[in-house]
């Protein structure tokens, strides 16, 4: 929280024109499904997605399998999303 307060004391971020804070505060089905899939991947893989990339060079197979699984998840996410999340299509009349 301390760093958050220090950052927002500035009128503008250093590398862009304005702060981009999400305005949506509702918890909907896509958010919950995404969080569950993310948590399962993290728990089953045993690695946090960001730092999980660094042990690839350790010579162990587990980080490599994690990277393959994470890459497959990233590439297949749109297909899985279309199967799990039914969105209402608005007609453009």
KABEL-V407217 format. One record per residue. RES is the residue in one letter. SS is DSSP state (~ for helix, > for strand, _ for the rest). PSI is psi as a letter, one per 30 degrees, with the letter a starting at -180 (NA if undefined). D_CENTER is the distance of its C-alpha to the mean C-alpha in whole Angstrom. Layout:
res={RES & RES}
ss={SS & SS}
psi={PSI & PSI}
d_center={D_CENTER & D_CENTER}
//
This chain:
res={X & X & X & X & X & X & X & X & X & X & X & X & X & X & X & X & X & X & X & X & X & X & X & X & X & X & X & X & X & X & X & X & X & X & X & X & X & X & X & X & X & X & X & X & X & X & X & X & X & X & X & X & X & X & X & X & X & X & X & X & X & X & X & X & X & X & X & X & X & X & X & X & X & X & X & X & X & X & X & X & X & X & X & X & X & X & X & X & X & X & X & X & X}
ss={_ & ~ & ~ & ~ & ~ & ~ & ~ & ~ & _ & _ & _ & _ & _ & _ & _ & _ & _ & _ & _ & _ & _ & _ & _ & _ & _ & _ & _ & _ & ~ & ~ & ~ & ~ & ~ & ~ & ~ & ~ & ~ & ~ & ~ & ~ & ~ & ~ & ~ & ~ & ~ & _ & _ & _ & _ & _ & ~ & ~ & ~ & ~ & ~ & ~ & ~ & ~ & _ & _ & ~ & ~ & ~ & ~ & ~ & ~ & ~ & ~ & ~ & ~ & ~ & ~ & ~ & ~ & ~ & ~ & ~ & ~ & ~ & ~ & ~ & ~ & ~ & ~ & _ & _ & _ & _ & _ & _ & _ & _ & _}
psi={e & e & e & e & e & e & e & g & f & k & f & k & l & e & g & l & e & l & k & j & k & k & f & k & g & k & j & l & e & e & e & e & e & e & e & e & e & e & e & e & e & e & e & e & e & g & k & k & e & d & f & f & f & e & g & e & g & f & f & l & e & e & e & e & e & e & e & e & e & e & e & e & e & e & e & f & e & e & e & e & e & f & e & e & j & j & k & k & k & k & k & i & NA}
d_center={21 & 24 & 22 & 20 & 24 & 25 & 22 & 23 & 27 & 27 & 27 & 25 & 22 & 24 & 22 & 22 & 24 & 22 & 19 & 17 & 16 & 14 & 17 & 16 & 17 & 17 & 15 & 16 & 15 & 12 & 10 & 12 & 12 & 8 & 8 & 11 & 10 & 7 & 10 & 13 & 11 & 11 & 15 & 16 & 15 & 16 & 14 & 11 & 9 & 10 & 14 & 14 & 15 & 18 & 20 & 20 & 23 & 25 & 27 & 25 & 24 & 21 & 19 & 20 & 19 & 16 & 15 & 17 & 15 & 11 & 13 & 14 & 11 & 10 & 13 & 14 & 11 & 13 & 16 & 15 & 14 & 17 & 19 & 17 & 17 & 20 & 20 & 23 & 25 & 27 & 30 & 31 & 35}
//
